[in-house]
Each structure stands twice: as C-alpha cells, then as structure tokens.
Amino acid sequence: MAQPKVVILGAIRTPIGSMGGGLASLQAEDLAAHVIGTVLEHTGLPGEKIDYTCMGWVMQDPRSPNVARNAAERAGIPWTSPATTFHENCASGGAAAHSIARRIVLGEISIGIAGGVESMSNVARYLYTGRTRAQLYGDMQLVDGLFGALTDIHVEGGELMGLLTERLVERYDVTREEQDEVAWRSHHNALKAWDEGFFDDYVVPVEIPRKRKDPIVISRDEGPRPITREEFAAARPYFKREGGTITTLNALSVNDAAAAMILTTEEKAKELGIEPLAELRSFWNVGVERAYMGEGAFKVVSPMLERAGLTIPDIDLFELNEAFAAVLAAAFHDLPQLPQEKTNLWGSGISLGHPVGCTGARQIVDMVHQLQRRQGNLGLVSRCVGGGIGSGEIIQRLS
C-alpha cells in the first residue's frame, strides 16, 4: 500500500518581534492561540475538524504547561482533540510538523495542526535552590533562563552557542568577510522581499491591547535593517574577543513569534474541497558533534535529499537557518554545489530573527509561500540545533 502524501492546507505566521519589542507584552500562549485560530480562519475549517495539535516551544515555563493544548483550546479546538508540545531546541517547530505528519501517515489522525512559538522577551529567571533542608537559610541567586538556553553546559563546562560556532569557523576556514557578506545579504534580501510584497497575505498582523487606547498593530518583522557593509566590517568580535570573527551583527537575534500550518492527506483535502498549497515531501534529522552543532544545518541536506530521491540541482529554493552567518558560510564550503543565488532569498535568522521554538515551523511556512511567489517547484529548509542535531524538510509546491 502506497504511503499517503502529507499536504499543507494553510500556513501562516506572525511578524517576528525583537526581544523587548512590539510583541513583548504577549506570552507564548497568546501568540500560539493567535496563529492557530487564524490558520483555521484562512482555510475555513472549524476547530472540530482538527484531530491533533503539536507545537514547538523551547523556553517553556509553568505559566502555560503544554502550550499546544492551551492554545488549541483558546483557538476553538475542542477538548476532545489532544495536543503535544515539543522541545527539540531550534528544531522544535520542525519536530511538531514531523510528529503530525507521522500520525497522518500511520493513520492515527486525518487532520492536524503543527507549529511553533517562542516569546524570548518573557523567558523566566529561575531559582534552583530552596527545596532541601540544607537550603533553609541564606541568600539565593536567580539564574537567567535565556542565557542558560543559549549555552551548552556539556562542552568545556559550558560554552555559549556563539563560542561553539567559532569552532566551526576554524574547522571550515570561514573568514570574517564571508560571514559579513552572508549577514549583509540576509538583511538586504529580507528588506527586498518585504518591499516587493513576498510576505503579504500570510504574515498575519498581531494586535497589542492598550487601556483606553486603540490597539497597536504589529504587521512586519522588526529585525531586517539597512545595515551597510561598512557597519558590518566595523563591528567587534563579541564571543571571542581576541581573534574571533562572530559579532553581534553577523549572529542571530533573539525574538518573539509564532507559526502554524494545517496538515492532512491529499485524499482528505479533496474530500474537504480545499486545494492544498504544498506537499511535505520529506523530512529528516541527523546527529553531529555537539561542539560543532552548526554543522547540523548542512549535514542534514544530503541524507534528506537522498531519502526523497533528489539532488541539489533539483531544488529551486533553499533556506539554511542563519543561527550565525558562519553556519551558512561553512555550508557553502562543505556543499560547494549549493547555489548562493537560490539560498536565503528572503533572509533568515540574522535578519528575520530566530525565535527558537518557532523557527522550524516558520521556515516551512515561509518556504510554502515563497515557492508560490517565486514560481518554484521544490524547496529545502534546514537548521542547526543546540546539542548537536540537524533538522530539515523538503517542500513541493502544489498550487
């Protein structure tokens, strides 16, 4: 029996807010409920049709345990429909899509929602002491949850992701100039794509309530800026002050956003009378050395293509997430056939931003629509993952 095709009926995302920016007053659950409800509206499906919801969320805290469940109910999906929240670091949004796709292929469900969310503006500070008799007295120190999430404590007793990426720079002989060029192109491409309307229709505005005033409407990504090549060149190394190459300008930003998509089978889409946007053709994960976690974004490419029976020349558009510009620059070294002119044409993590739990889903959503707007057939998205994982998907346009 042939495996059913998993197709995407609707795909949207919020604008990506800067940390402390326009979306900072909203919790992760607020953002997730907004995209789930809006993707249902866009496709015309009632919540009762959804069999399962999966959401990625990295910076989880007790204000919304299992955010997928809470957001789904708020968005009108009945309590009879289960939900699961995934934590796979930067791949969490992709993991949510993989899970819904597997459930569909296995025949467990017919229609599901997958997505991702992050509100890095609202990451808690933690108190890890105070639960044992030995800690009855004395001062206690708060620990920054955001700083902790961006550190791999299993490498040299604890290294920030930026320092890990300096290791990647050395392994692949990536120059500072290459990184700055990647970062410049990221901002340039993102601004160009926004100005030419490539994000219109599927990046949905978010209203921020205000007391006794009209709400503020956030409708555009806050990250892309017209930074000049001269400004990139003038920036000082941030993580490795002596001899380093990674700066605040050629590294990722930290952000707030949510994305969601509806997945089903090709047959179910026909039954519903909804023309699918794209097929989730393939997805895959690989493991890499955690000290070189950035490799994941490009080491996953070849096995994922092989699984789908494709090669790099078959792909029309690529997005390898720019957790750091060095990751994409290293990818061009490792995969010399990867075409720069087809890669990250609407920006990526450096310009758009990297709301970690949302990014995997955001990449899929963007690719679905960018294929339509740029008249491409096949698109590949991937990301590196803290802890040493590569994750990605291949999307095929259907409409």
Secondary structure, 3 states (H helix, E strand, C coil): CCCCCEEEEEEEECCCEECCCCCCCCCHHHHHHHHHHHHHHHHCCCHHHCCEEEEECCCCCCCCCCHHHHHHHHCCCCCCCCEEEECCHHHHHHHHHHHHHHHHHCCCCCEEEEEEEEEHHHCCEEECCCCCHHHCCCCCCEEEHHHHHCEECCCCCCEEHHHHHHHHHHHCCCCHHHHHHHHHHHHHHHHHHHHCCCCCCCECCEEEEECCEEEEEECCCCCCCCCCHHHHHHCCCCCCCCCCCCCCCCECCCEEEEEEEEEEEHHHHHHHCCCCCEEEEEEEEEECCHHHHHHHHHHCHHHHHHHHCCCHHHCCEEEECCCEHHHHHHHHHHCCCCCHHHECCCCCCCCCCCCHHHHHHHHHHHHHHHHHHCCCCEEEEEEEECCCEEEEEEEEECC
